[in-house]
Amino acid sequence: MRRKIRNNICPRNTRNERKVFNLVVVSFISCVSWAKILVTVRIIKQMARQATKKRTFPWTTKIDGTQIKLRLMTADDKDAVLAFARKLPEDDLLFLSFDITQESFIEHWIRRINAGTWHTILVEADGKLVGHGSLMRTEQIWSRHLGEIILLLAPEVRGKGLGNILAGELFAKAEEWNLMKVVARMAADQKGAIQVFEKLGFNAEALLADYVIDRNDRTHDLIAMSYDITGFNEE
């Protein structure tokens, strides 16, 4: 009698029932993941709206008790930016189409900033350079509606929300420049970078086979991801 009552209360799952249950669980997990992404995008939208109000640099905030300063890059930052780039892991530099560890390129970078086609924000933690974000306008007339975004942070400050802050500031700049879309590029095996940009609301648009070659002459696939700025302020 006891066994019969237990079976009535908790009947055995049939194979079809288990399939339905698994489908529900997978759907629930997917919804939770998308919910997290939507929350992150909503936060970045709020940051961008705040950025349009307080576009004056430098400005400071506190993260985990650390004083964080965001300021615009100038010619005086050449040596600091070069030293920062040379300390980054090689994988972080793999998806860049230029070599930021070379002094000649940093000088070119500064010229682009002065010309108004590049916009770079430096991040300092307790007075030390720990990262930067850049928005670059293309010089081709047929892609003048596009901008490319680059986010680089020192390993010790990742996962603290600095990427979100930088993205919000750069999206606000993209809006000011009347850009329609922002593009980010990375090697397909840079799973961490891909996840970061997915959380920022970017979508993968293209996979280019063997498009990137590293310093050891090994090729890697390149992923191009994009974010639609035109719908950025739409709720």
MARKOLMI-128210 format. One line per 2 residues: number of its first residue (from 1); for each residue x, y, z of N, C-alpha, C, O, CB. Coordinates in steps of 0.001 Angstrom, whole numbers, plus 500000, padded with zeros to 6 digits. Atoms other than C-alpha are relative to their C-alpha. Glycine has a CB too. Example, Ala and Ser with C-alpha at 12.3 -4.5 7.8 and 13.67 -1.06 7.14 Angstrom:
MARKOLMI-128210
1) 500890 498810 500000 512300 495500 507800 500900 501200 500000 501936 501181 500665 499008 500027 501246 ~ 499180 498810 499940 513670 498940 507140 499230 501090 500730 499739 502198 500899 500414 500462 498585
//
This chain:
MARKOLMI-128210
1) 500839 498788 500000 500000 500000 500000 500866 501250 500000 500581 502215 499291 499055 500013 501223 ~ 499135 498827 499931 502795 502397 500874 500665 500264 498660 500788 501414 498236 501058 499820 501086
3) 499349 499830 501298 504550 501740 497554 499017 500552 498972 499379 501375 498132 500586 498666 499512 ~ 501004 499532 500956 501316 502297 495647 499700 501478 500167 499565 502202 499180 498724 499202 500150
5) 500251 498579 499744 500659 505652 497316 501154 500843 499473 500933 501888 498861 499795 500256 501508 ~ 498837 499253 500459 504223 506788 496569 499995 500124 498483 500328 501177 497941 501292 499327 500474
7) 500039 499955 501462 503801 505886 492908 498927 500942 499497 499099 501586 498462 499769 498614 499433 ~ 501060 499079 500418 500560 507837 492712 500425 501451 500164 500094 502305 499341 498728 499741 500799
9) 499546 498632 499763 502181 510928 494194 501097 500393 499035 501065 501503 498504 500487 500159 501426 ~ 498854 499720 500879 505392 510739 492103 500066 498945 498916 500893 498037 499005 501332 500040 500802
11) 499999 501006 501073 504637 508762 488947 501310 500021 499239 501987 501047 499175 498833 500235 499034 ~ 498752 500093 500762 507544 507559 486851 499944 500880 498752 498909 501001 498097 500281 498539 499605
13) 499915 499210 501235 508721 509839 484063 500151 499066 498811 501016 498190 498808 501186 501003 500057 ~ 499820 500753 501237 508239 508332 480663 501126 500648 499211 501584 501742 499543 498681 499950 499163
15) 498929 499454 500838 510876 508840 477991 499589 501327 499386 500401 502252 499338 500377 499009 498897 ~ 500467 498745 500589 508769 511545 476319 499939 501107 501031 500263 502257 500737 498635 499813 499364
17) 500074 499000 498942 508211 513302 479636 501385 500539 500329 501561 501734 500565 499350 499408 501253 ~ 498632 499557 499712 511943 513384 480265 500502 500938 498908 501200 501912 499192 500947 498789 500137
19) 499598 499122 501104 512489 514904 476813 499405 501380 500171 500081 502393 499991 499575 499409 498652 ~ 500660 498705 499790 509945 517604 477547 500642 500737 501153 500872 501944 501076 498498 499814 500263
21) 499365 499383 498836 511512 518235 480937 501360 500598 499641 501670 501728 500016 500160 498971 501125 ~ 498680 499509 500410 515005 518547 479430 499885 501226 499114 500681 502159 499223 500772 498906 499268
23) 500202 498853 500882 513679 520914 476772 499640 501237 500808 500113 502336 500518 498903 499702 498967 ~ 500388 498879 499155 512086 523089 479448 501197 500547 500742 501364 501761 500857 498916 499584 500985
25) 498801 499566 499263 515332 523159 481442 500938 500779 499099 501445 501833 499481 500736 498794 500599 ~ 499117 499309 500948 517386 524103 478382 499435 501366 499649 500166 502354 499596 500194 499161 498720
27) 500630 498722 500337 514875 526798 477453 500125 500981 501149 500358 502172 500943 498527 499798 499641 ~ 499884 499131 498828 514956 528127 481009 501406 500562 500122 501582 501754 500376 499627 499237 501273
29) 498618 499556 499910 518764 528264 481038 500293 501041 498928 500964 502039 499192 500959 498810 499867 ~ 499786 499035 501082 518757 530033 477647 499370 501333 500338 499956 502387 500089 499432 499472 498682
31) 500675 498754 499632 516234 532565 478932 500775 500743 501066 500883 501968 501019 498583 499721 500486 ~ 499203 499368 498952 518351 533202 482017 501227 500657 499420 501571 501778 499793 500405 498984 501056
33) 498797 499431 500625 521468 533717 479869 499663 501267 499241 500363 502272 499363 500655 498983 499057 ~ 500401 498804 500745 519662 536139 477580 499593 501117 500934 499842 502289 500653 498856 499681 499050
35) 500390 498980 499033 518233 537915 480607 501221 500719 500545 501205 501939 500713 499200 499379 501144 ~ 498767 499395 499498 521751 538485 481932 500591 500948 498970 501056 502037 499309 501020 498919 500370
37) 499464 499154 501067 522859 539852 478556 499178 501278 499874 499732 502368 499734 500016 499240 498658 ~ 500861 498825 500137 519838 542165 478345 500203 500963 501160 500169 502179 500969 498531 499580 499918
39) 499742 499140 498845 520509 543454 481863 501302 500759 499801 501373 501955 500084 500053 499173 501303 ~ 498710 499351 500237 524149 544165 480932 499869 501103 498966 500399 502199 499148 501043 498977 499547
41) 500189 498990 501049 523120 545987 477757 499240 501197 500546 499553 502341 500219 499250 499402 498794 ~ 500777 498912 499416 520576 548003 479728 500884 500886 500879 500743 502109 500885 498826 499439 500818
43) 499070 499238 499155 523306 549017 482195 500907 500872 499151 501166 502026 499492 500844 499055 500870 ~ 499105 499241 500882 525597 550089 479343 499252 501162 499367 499818 502241 499193 500596 499087 498905
45) 500805 498903 500541 522771 552141 477821 499901 501130 501013 500009 502305 500665 498593 499507 499612 ~ 500082 498978 498956 522383 553922 481136 501325 500735 500126 501346 501953 500305 499611 499370 501349
47) 498680 499375 499920 526154 554535 481247 500226 500955 498837 500809 502026 499003 501095 498935 500023 ~ 499822 499141 501167 526088 555948 477735 499203 501282 500142 499675 502361 499784 499590 499268 498728
49) 500806 498798 499801 523249 558307 478610 500650 500919 501027 500613 502142 500886 498578 499628 500445 ~ 499287 499199 499008 525214 559427 481672 501228 500640 499367 501578 501777 499687 500407 499135 501211
51) 498797 499477 500642 528303 559853 479492 499693 501235 499176 500499 502164 499112 500638 498937 499123 ~ 500341 498837 500808 526470 562262 477218 499805 501228 500882 499948 502359 500417 498735 499730 499177
53) 500207 498880 499091 525742 564389 480280 501314 500465 500627 501490 501652 500901 499009 499613 501092 ~ 498759 499644 499305 529216 564271 481826 501210 499700 499120 502173 499083 499575 500112 499239 501338
55) 498947 500310 500947 531430 564089 478757 501321 500656 500383 502329 500399 499725 499591 500432 498613 ~ 498771 499326 499597 534018 566252 480574 500973 498991 500611 500611 498240 501517 499695 501137 501003
57) 498947 500862 499467 537257 564373 481225 501078 500882 500634 501279 502022 500215 500608 499088 498879 ~ 500163 501337 499412 538867 563382 483462 498842 499949 500977 498373 500980 501458 501276 499571 500704
59) 500945 500201 498919 536301 561903 485811 500379 498725 500741 501032 497844 500182 498543 499929 499467 ~ 499559 501111 499148 536719 559427 488631 498809 499260 500601 497708 499800 500709 500916 500514 501120
61) 500979 500822 499307 534798 556625 490309 500770 499013 500874 501997 498942 500815 499048 499258 498990 ~ 499364 501004 499154 535481 553887 492825 499425 498627 499685 498210 498454 499584 499812 500338 501496
63) 500396 501378 500242 535406 550159 492113 500768 499115 500971 501999 499095 500964 500263 499580 498516 ~ 499379 500873 498987 536066 547672 494929 501007 500758 500855 502056 500222 501211 500691 498808 499326
65) 499127 499214 499143 537622 550468 496970 501188 500620 499304 502000 501290 499942 500481 499165 501092 ~ 498879 499454 500769 540048 551417 494184 499556 501245 499249 498499 501252 498618 500557 498947 499014
67) 500298 498760 500706 540106 554946 492796 500301 499825 498513 501437 499550 498128 500815 501182 500590 ~ 499874 500172 501445 539508 554761 489040 499820 501352 499322 498859 502075 499586 498962 498970 499464
69) 500096 498746 500764 540168 557692 486726 499931 499678 498516 500710 498869 498011 501211 500939 500300 ~ 500099 500081 501451 539070 557921 483098 500367 501352 499421 499817 502379 499819 498574 499565 499548
71) 499570 498752 500642 540783 560517 480952 500357 499729 498550 500584 498586 498153 501208 500625 500747 ~ 499691 500137 501422 541494 561175 477297 501505 499892 499783 502298 500523 500481 499434 501190 499209
73) 498590 500190 500340 544780 560069 475765 500538 501225 499270 499857 501806 498425 500187 498735 499134 ~ 499317 498887 500662 547235 562793 474712 501402 499553 499594 501814 498427 499877 500067 501253 500932
75) 498633 500312 500432 550720 562918 473217 500912 499707 501191 501884 498963 501056 500573 501160 499178 ~ 499170 500228 498815 552161 562970 476747 499903 498572 500523 500702 498167 501367 499608 500962 501093
77) 500207 501367 499508 550891 559414 477271 500724 498951 499160 500554 497754 499393 498520 499684 500031 ~ 499372 500945 500920 553035 557842 474553 500790 498921 500728 500599 497734 500461 500911 500736 499042
79) 499141 500978 499318 555547 556167 476859 499190 499062 500886 499469 497864 500941 501058 500717 500840 ~ 500819 500826 499100 552910 554943 479343 499166 498991 499214 499039 497837 499624 499077 500888 500856
81) 500812 500892 500826 550698 553470 476605 500872 498916 499384 500461 497759 499296 499269 500791 498897 ~ 499065 500966 500576 553703 551790 474989 500412 498961 501039 500443 497767 500741 501240 500717 499445
83) 499598 500923 498926 554829 550266 478300 498841 499069 500364 499048 497879 500606 500468 500790 501254 ~ 501174 500820 499695 551283 549056 479008 499804 498922 498939 499546 497765 499271 498741 500877 500103
85) 500201 500947 501097 551006 547403 475576 501023 498870 500053 500687 497716 499784 500084 500721 498651 ~ 498941 501008 499977 554317 545584 475993 499881 499027 501163 500564 498003 501183 501335 500674 500055
87) 500213 500903 498871 553116 544017 479265 498780 499106 499809 498570 498168 500578 499850 500796 501276 ~ 501201 500792 500231 549896 542617 477826 500342 498600 499503 501352 498420 498822 499092 500700 499000
89) 499808 501344 500560 549599 538869 477100 499928 500042 498478 499173 500831 497909 498941 499019 500557 ~ 499943 499981 501464 550360 538092 473463 498630 499731 499376 498308 500277 498321 501011 498967 499498
91) 501330 500299 500547 546853 536681 472944 499125 501244 499912 498253 501330 499047 499305 498946 500852 ~ 500800 498778 500021 545405 540113 473727 500285 500852 498765 499442 501638 498333 500261 500814 501256
93) 499590 499186 501147 547288 541614 470787 499712 499321 498672 499871 499922 497609 501472 500319 500093 ~ 500120 500806 501202 546451 538860 468327 498985 500549 499007 499213 500496 497799 499629 498602 500369
95) 501076 499586 500902 543228 540356 466929 500175 501425 499492 499381 501884 498672 498668 499876 500698 ~ 499784 498627 500461 544651 543869 466434 500641 499994 498624 501525 499185 498341 500879 500782 500996
97) 499440 499929 501360 545400 544839 462851 501250 500870 499948 501795 501121 498873 498955 500545 499023 ~ 498783 499197 499932 548324 546975 464043 500761 499611 501263 500202 499006 502177 499673 501532 499987
99) 499136 500402 498894 551218 546537 466448 500166 501162 500972 500939 502086 500719 501378 499526 499479 ~ 499946 498905 499037 550708 548743 469499 501211 499908 500921 501363 500717 501836 498735 500022 500826
101) 498757 500087 499214 554025 547576 470964 501141 500754 499319 502261 500787 499829 500399 498527 500211 ~ 498984 499259 500738 555892 549679 468385 499813 501511 500211 498703 502028 500083 499938 499648 498491
103) 500065 498560 499737 556711 553314 469175 499477 500765 498790 498729 501730 498948 501378 500531 500393 ~ 500433 499297 501206 556138 554365 465553 498486 499953 499855 497877 500911 499378 500666 499396 498761
105) 501448 500063 500112 552558 553134 465709 499328 500878 501053 498306 501500 500766 499523 498557 500133 ~ 500577 499138 498968 551860 554937 469002 500010 501453 499521 499067 502201 499781 500780 499860 501340
107) 499924 498646 500547 553000 558138 467284 498909 500204 498944 498288 501265 498883 501401 500263 499390 ~ 501081 499935 500991 550598 557372 464399 498647 500101 500702 497771 500859 500285 500033 498759 499071
109) 501218 500000 499206 547875 556694 466966 499683 501407 500517 498542 501861 500439 500130 499019 501170 ~ 500175 498641 499469 548382 560129 468533 499608 500972 498885 498796 501872 499098 501296 500481 500694
111) 500359 499132 501136 548206 561785 465107 498530 499801 499621 497836 500764 499291 500915 499707 498775 ~ 501407 500256 500315 544854 560077 464461 499081 500637 501045 498010 501140 500704 499736 498486 499916
113) 500784 499352 498941 543565 561342 467830 499926 501509 499748 498861 502119 499841 500622 499713 501399 ~ 499959 498557 500256 544685 564875 467003 499187 500384 498767 498667 501496 498678 501441 500461 499829
115) 500782 499740 501215 542987 564582 463600 498500 499822 500242 497684 500195 499398 500456 499072 498872 ~ 501406 500162 499664 539718 563670 465331 499339 498755 499440 498113 498647 499469 499263 501170 499536
117) 500581 501230 500546 539267 560243 463711 500096 498834 500980 499412 497827 500800 500691 499631 498696 ~ 499921 501001 498940 540266 558190 466770 499703 500680 501327 500010 501854 501534 501399 499308 500027
119) 500360 499505 498667 539009 558597 470310 500430 498944 501010 499910 497828 500993 498451 500306 500114 ~ 499475 500975 499044 540901 556897 473149 499845 500506 501428 500209 501637 501750 501476 499697 499704
121) 500176 499705 498579 540020 556831 476845 500933 499093 500796 500910 497873 500635 498507 499803 500444 ~ 499095 500760 499147 542668 555759 479341 499349 499744 501357 498571 500559 501853 501339 500745 500175
123) 500499 500360 498673 541850 553998 482613 501180 499873 500946 502119 499120 500686 499179 498675 499958 ~ 498940 500064 498991 544038 554541 485658 499407 499525 501323 498337 499977 501730 500693 501387 500173
125) 500397 500488 498682 543747 552667 488964 501066 500427 500990 502213 499986 500914 499808 498444 500010 ~ 499043 499466 499016 545384 554492 491868 501222 500594 499302 502354 500428 499757 500440 498892 500986
127) 498933 499306 500712 547425 556480 489341 500771 499154 499001 501666 499672 498332 500944 500551 500974 ~ 499286 500898 500916 548594 553450 487302 499116 499687 498798 497930 499397 498959 500422 498688 500722
129) 500748 500320 501214 547538 552873 483667 499691 498508 499968 500597 497674 499977 500792 500421 498735 ~ 500395 501406 499976 545525 549644 483622 499123 499611 498810 498649 498479 498726 499268 499697 501286
131) 500784 500349 501170 543654 549842 480353 499613 501209 499175 499837 502353 499570 498773 499262 500413 ~ 500509 498925 500854 542177 551853 477528 498981 499436 499023 498980 498246 498705 501154 500699 499238
133) 500975 500340 501013 539319 551837 475073 500071 501008 498875 500248 502203 499113 498589 499942 500591 ~ 499895 499107 501161 539356 553257 471558 498836 499786 499050 498356 498667 498864 501328 499777 499263
135) 500976 500030 501079 536775 554111 468933 500655 500649 498801 501157 501770 498884 498661 500725 500393 ~ 499297 499522 501196 538127 554524 465420 499035 500107 498826 498359 499144 498465 501174 499061 499644
137) 500825 499806 501197 536289 556005 462471 500776 499552 498776 501970 499824 498645 499563 501481 499855 ~ 499348 500438 501223 537020 554425 459128 500210 501192 499063 499455 502164 499095 499168 498900 499305
139) 499699 498911 500937 538550 556614 456435 499425 499721 498619 499477 500589 497748 501511 500215 499899 ~ 500626 500304 501286 536794 554824 453544 498607 500617 499954 497834 500489 500904 499928 498466 499766
141) 501276 499298 500105 533811 556803 452302 498816 499038 500017 497750 499385 500527 499968 500835 498732 ~ 501107 500940 500064 531692 553684 451698 499731 499313 501335 498748 498584 501469 500274 498966 498946
143) 500251 500578 498668 532041 552647 455356 500089 501079 501080 500464 500810 502221 501010 498862 500301 ~ 499902 498886 499060 531872 556078 456984 498969 499918 501127 499043 500672 502097 499837 501305 499259
145) 501002 500181 498949 528863 554883 459028 500466 499020 501076 499754 498768 502048 498691 499514 499395 ~ 499474 501010 499086 531069 552337 460833 501099 500558 500891 501809 501495 500527 500526 498812 499219
147) 498884 499710 499108 533402 552589 463777 500505 498692 500570 499731 497748 500731 499584 500980 501135 ~ 499438 501213 499394 535752 549996 465260 500350 500284 501449 500920 501326 501771 501255 499508 499221
149) 499754 499835 498575 536002 549511 469001 501061 499003 500462 501071 497844 500048 498695 499818 500804 ~ 498971 500853 499401 538979 548140 470926 499999 500249 501506 500070 501394 501950 501421 500284 499379
151) 499930 499913 498551 538967 547409 474656 501164 499135 500480 501220 497942 500184 498655 499553 500658 ~ 498854 500736 499466 542189 546404 476401 500165 500341 501481 500296 501508 501852 501303 500334 499205
153) 499842 499817 498562 542504 545891 480155 501075 499061 500521 501235 497945 500025 498666 499760 500735 ~ 499007 500852 499353 545306 544561 482327 499289 498814 500648 498180 498974 501158 500824 500802 501058
155) 500655 501198 499436 544547 540996 483532 499503 500183 501425 498470 499622 501792 500951 498841 499967 ~ 500366 499885 498584 544398 542069 487183 498758 500837 500259 498228 500818 501370 501138 500583 500760
157) 501193 499158 499781 541480 544490 486652 498801 499525 499181 497786 500218 499115 500313 501458 499648 ~ 501110 500518 500788 539277 542346 484434 498917 499423 500909 499186 498991 502029 500494 498932 499016
159) 501109 500542 499239 535856 541232 485591 499469 500917 501082 498720 500478 501954 500404 498732 500608 ~ 500436 499036 498988 535270 544390 487642 499031 501046 499449 498628 501961 500168 501204 500693 500594
161) 500942 499058 500591 532991 546245 485239 500635 501146 499237 499928 502010 498718 499145 500554 501056 ~ 499336 498913 500723 535629 548500 483674 499684 499953 498503 499564 500991 497853 501516 499930 500217
163) 500349 500129 501413 534832 547107 480226 498645 500611 499702 498462 501253 498667 500009 498543 499584 ~ 501336 499405 500174 531185 548115 480660 500065 501519 500013 499412 502193 499217 499046 499512 501099
165) 499867 498542 499900 532194 551622 481705 500599 500570 498720 500090 501546 498171 500872 500386 501214 ~ 499361 499533 501234 534514 552047 478719 499045 499892 498811 498963 500803 497987 501280 499193 499722
167) 500934 500191 501108 531903 550626 476340 498933 501086 500007 498585 501619 498953 499345 498612 500076 ~ 501004 498949 499907 529311 553095 477611 500514 501334 499500 499810 502050 498788 499528 500141 501418
169) 499405 498733 500447 531648 556033 477035 500234 500002 498488 500003 501010 497820 501328 500255 500735 ~ 499705 500063 501429 532636 554842 473562 498721 499966 499165 498683 500533 498073 500858 498774 499692
171) 501279 499987 500703 529034 554164 472524 499434 501412 499947 498841 501816 498947 499001 499051 500678 ~ 500464 498607 499991 528191 557716 473565 500753 500809 498943 500163 501651 498267 500190 500635 501406
173) 499206 499306 501017 531039 558964 471350 499556 499602 498597 499511 500437 497694 501494 499696 500185 ~ 500480 500469 501301 529787 556817 468467 498705 500718 499613 498496 501066 498451 499777 498472 500026
175) 501235 499262 500244 526405 558484 468822 500303 501443 499594 499683 501989 498682 499106 499975 501249 ~ 499615 498623 500305 528062 561910 468808 500547 500101 498587 500333 501107 497910 501039 500509 501007
177) 499441 500024 501350 529866 560963 465594 498963 499567 498959 499276 499493 497770 501203 499066 499952 ~ 501067 500438 500905 526542 559808 464080 500318 498692 499287 499939 498496 498132 499731 501069 498977
179) 499718 501322 500552 527838 556286 463510 498752 499128 500117 497927 499322 501010 501206 499337 500727 ~ 501150 500895 499979 525315 553562 462738 500335 498641 500598 499462 497964 501141 499461 499821 498603
181) 499614 501329 499533 527288 550483 463704 501433 500033 500508 502291 500721 499956 499847 498953 498874 ~ 498659 500131 499439 530304 549618 465849 500441 498549 499832 499675 497623 500097 500037 500435 501511
183) 499470 501331 500311 532508 546650 464930 501167 499669 500925 501971 500535 501270 500446 499919 498521 ~ 498862 500502 499229 534886 544553 467018 500509 498737 499320 499719 497939 498815 499604 499719 501495
185) 499414 501174 500646 537289 541934 465676 500879 499258 500991 501547 499868 501826 500814 500404 498748 ~ 499161 500808 499114 539001 539059 467451 500209 498622 499388 499446 498199 498519 499364 499879 501411
187) 499757 501358 500468 540488 535627 466827 498925 499079 500557 498453 499274 501677 501412 499511 500413 ~ 501093 500893 499618 537932 532809 466985 500317 499205 501261 499402 498785 501969 499686 499048 498864
189) 499643 500770 498805 539888 531031 469733 500137 500878 501242 500527 500386 502301 501297 499251 499763 ~ 499992 499112 498830 539721 534076 472033 498619 499985 500639 497861 500952 500552 500410 501457 499605
191) 501335 500214 499439 536698 532732 473873 499634 501071 501032 498492 501527 501084 499918 498615 500640 ~ 500270 498995 498975 537036 535201 476744 499572 501323 499395 498613 501943 499854 501223 500206 500866
193) 500327 498732 500657 537002 538231 474436 498629 499931 499337 497867 500897 499378 501071 500359 498958 ~ 501300 500157 500655 534019 536867 472510 498879 500109 501025 497869 500766 500775 499921 498647 499258
195) 501026 499939 498956 532045 536397 475730 499809 501425 500515 498684 501847 500785 500371 499072 501160 ~ 500082 498613 499536 532875 539949 476845 499142 500821 499047 498249 501548 499483 501410 500622 500126
197) 500750 499198 500975 531533 541460 473617 498563 499511 499851 497669 500310 499572 500697 499968 498643 ~ 501380 500487 500011 528480 539179 473640 499209 500615 501144 498051 500994 500970 499963 498465 500095
199) 500673 499394 498850 527641 540501 477103 499747 501484 499780 498826 502054 500364 500826 499797 501265 ~ 500199 498596 500321 528009 544017 475717 498902 500197 498952 498541 501329 498627 501301 500607 499509
201) 501080 499904 500978 525304 543200 473164 500430 499841 498555 499620 500036 497649 499326 501294 500149 ~ 499512 500196 501363 527492 542491 470118 499521 498652 499460 499337 497695 500212 501546 500084 499956
203) 500375 501241 500682 526442 539849 467583 501066 499642 498974 501617 500519 498308 498611 500136 499317 ~ 499039 500460 501001 528758 537733 465431 499400 500166 498610 498250 499797 498368 500401 498520 500252
205) 500495 499765 501361 528456 538694 461769 500792 499241 498945 500254 498931 497883 500038 501475 499686 ~ 499197 500674 501021 531324 536954 459965 501110 499196 500648 501642 499569 501693 500589 501014 499009
207) 498864 500829 499593 533907 534223 460385 500916 499863 498798 500525 499299 497776 499537 498590 500530 ~ 499035 500029 501097 537005 534569 458203 501095 498992 500331 501850 499169 501287 500605 501413 499746
209) 499066 501094 499732 539109 531408 457997 501445 500421 499744 501751 501055 498734 499653 498788 499139 ~ 498547 499764 500135 542893 531702 458542 500318 501466 499680 501235 501747 498909 500581 499095 498898
211) 499867 498578 500322 542606 535503 458477 501066 500690 500841 501598 501729 500449 498673 500700 500191 ~ 499029 499402 499085 544957 536206 461399 501220 499086 500101 501087 497864 500170 499369 500241 501407
213) 498775 500783 499827 548588 535112 461679 500784 500576 501173 500982 501788 501260 500865 500002 498694 ~ 499301 499520 498818 550518 535293 464936 501501 500106 499750 501968 499879 498634 499728 499080 501185
215) 498555 499785 500154 554209 535957 465569 500756 498717 499717 501908 498748 499284 500561 500646 501242 ~ 499385 501299 500291 554924 532238 465243 499505 499419 498681 499653 498225 498417 499717 499018 501131
217) 500486 500372 501334 553351 532150 461766 498882 498961 500026 498706 498214 499063 501142 499474 499177 ~ 501163 500871 499935 550324 530190 462941 498754 500823 499667 498582 501936 500164 499876 499334 501409
219) 501196 499266 500405 547019 531186 461357 498825 499697 500936 498745 498629 501544 499627 499650 498550 ~ 501193 500127 499166 543748 531729 463220 498814 500582 499248 498964 501483 498423 500190 500712 501374
221) 501222 499437 500578 540164 532346 462189 499672 501314 500709 499973 501487 501889 498809 498995 500117 ~ 500379 498707 499451 538839 535868 462715 498480 500122 500057 497786 499783 499099 500603 501143 499162
223) 501427 499737 499850 535386 536737 464047 499769 501510 499991 500448 502256 500697 499449 499361 501310 ~ 500419 498595 500011 533779 540088 463229 498650 500081 500702 497703 499392 500324 499916 500574 498530
225) 501232 499814 499245 531115 541209 465720 499575 501460 499880 500411 502339 499674 500185 499589 501497 ~ 500462 498622 500168 528942 544300 465560 498882 500321 500983 498210 499440 501519 499521 500237 498562
227) 501085 499488 499148 526571 546446 467607 499310 501132 499254 499960 502025 498710 500541 500493 501397 ~ 500790 499007 500731 523769 548519 466115 499794 501239 500874 499028 501207 501837 498630 499405 499563
229) 500101 498764 499230 524144 552071 467418 498684 500710 499741 498184 501419 500615 501159 500924 499669 ~ 501213 499267 500356 521042 553336 465616 498846 499669 500933 497969 500504 501153 499605 499696 498566
231) 501064 500377 499079 518815 551411 468024 500438 500060 501437 499777 499510 502318 499507 498627 499687 ~ 499398 500021 498673 520987 552128 471040 499126 500629 501075 499081 500133 502201 501314 500702 499962
233) 500805 499307 498997 518622 554521 472792 498546 499538 500025 497723 500068 500772 500048 501482 499752 ~ 501353 500508 500009 515513 552547 471970 499821 498990 501124 500665 498112 501307 499665 499371 498644
235) 500256 500919 498885 514023 550729 474939 499188 498816 499510 498864 497923 500293 499262 500719 501157
//
